[in-house]
Amino acid sequence: MPALDAVKAFWILGIFLGMFFWLPTRLFSGRPNSSGVICMAGSWARMVLCVTILVFLLSSLKVFGAITVVLLFLGAITVSWFRKRAGMSRRLLTNLQATTINLIRHFESRSFGRFLVPRKSSPRSARPSWASRVKPWLKMLEGRELLGACLVVVLATSAVLRTEHAVRELRFDQPEQYSALLRARQLMLNIHPADRPVVFPAMIAATSFLSSTDPMQVTRFLTPAIGLLLILATGLLVQVCARAGVASVAAMYCLGAAGFPPAINQTGAAVSATAKIETIFSTSPATIRPSPEFALGLLFLLLALVFLADWYRNSRGWDSLLDFTCCLLLTAIVSEVLLVILVLTAGVLLLRPMAGLFALVMLCYGLVAWASLSAGINIPDEMRTLLPVAAAILVGCVLAFIKAPLAARTSRRAETVLLVVCLGVAAIWLRPQRFVGRCLEYEAAARATQEIAYGFPRQTWVVAAPVEQLAETFGLGGHEDLAGFVETYRSQVSSPRFRFPDARQDLFIYVEKRPFQIFSREPEKVSFSVLADPTYRNYRSPGGRASMEAAALQLCESYRQSHFNVDVFFENEVLRIYHIHQEQASDSGAGN
């Protein structure tokens, strides 16, 4: 199973990189005098915006499907091939003219002997070799080998920590991934194209169609990929604004590996102002992460500031402003709050790039602090995920200011000295740490659902299961809420004449022998709206879930004693799935 999952991961990520990184470099013209990383980031932003708009339009027209996506992808490749061929034709004509002139001059030199001295042939136009492409990068790293090694280690460590759960398990470790998966399945079925979230589900749907892979697998592997891109964007913004490699690497390490700032173990809800402030400054990326959609919005916010700072510092052309506009639109699609932060920060950044970084940090912390301290305002946890990024940028700014006077005293050794100090701090205080996941189901439940979805004909089965299975089965089969299912049929199943009214042939009932606990204990403080929510009452509350699972077990065993068309489809130490096979039933045959 791990080997198969690894193959799926490489296939999905290969398609994703080909669609959103390789193809845009062929479609969109290059930016003169711009670095390769910024050019790639700009092409990525343009491609994501184009894909989002196309998915919305095609889904609105009810024509979004695998054939449409493949045809569009092949059409884009064809357009890029013709553009490249046109350039090759011009180079071929130039080479043909040069070869003809050289042949004529060679013939003339042989005919007139020493009286005509042959001229030097013009150099042939050829593609730059691999060595010529690598040489600028090697020259950039000259004298900064330690910094380059640290960058590689930081990226590798962040990749391992971010992808650890996705490689090991099929179930998601973020609740928001289920809503993104459900929206992606709806888009793939041309249902509700205008609902939010939009950007990440559009990427999931397009990648799923192009790779012929289930969107659950795509969501599983693209989520950590978005997290890694956010880390890279944070380092790129610090590098462009501060021009300090050590500051950039330190910011990436704090966000991607160290989980800075360290989380504080806090019992109970914060009531006093001091406790709320402590909670704000202890918000760690190890314990709280943005949803994939919000992470994309934050990613495009950072990239927009990168393009604006690059345009301001280096007097770039309209291409940088176009990239900034694409990121601005994508940020607005994801979140209006992020759009406000971007606009305010961009105004300060145009005055001075470093001041723009400090403005971004102050806006993020100020917004969360104001909402937390104000009476009657409940800030969503989504906004708290801004703080780890702001903290990482703040660390980069501090190191950039320290480097300036240090460079005046130690000249070229300033970066090395500062890097060694950072390595010591990381080894003693900020060691890499695992990220805390928030799983909502057993791994066996997710695996069994996939087995049902692809082991039985489509739309011939239905699962009575918790709400997480709705996103996993939508469009493949039916789903019935387990709590409502138990409440409806618990008093009827003991009759031998009872039949479930669902017309589908196979019914699967998920019963947890050991109820899955999301919280180690009941929360001490829960709002009335949360308590009144059926999802919390039946599935999130430890006591409520235990009661519901006990009733589900009683229902299945009562049905099993009076009927012979039931067996156990799957069972382990924590989960049992009952399978009921029935012929097509009419409405008149249901009941007692």
PyMOL commands that set and color helices and strands:
alter all, ss='L'
color gray80, all
select helices_A, chain A and resi 2-27+36-60+66-115+130-141+145-168+176-188+199-211+215-242+245-258+273-281+292-314+318-334+336-349+353-373+381-384+386-428+443-455+468-473+482-489+528-531+534-540+542-562+587-589
alter helices_A, ss='H'
color red, helices_A
select strands_A, chain A and resi 461-465+478-481+506-512+566-571+575-581
alter strands_A, ss='S'
color yellow, strands_A
deselect
rebuild
show_as cartoon
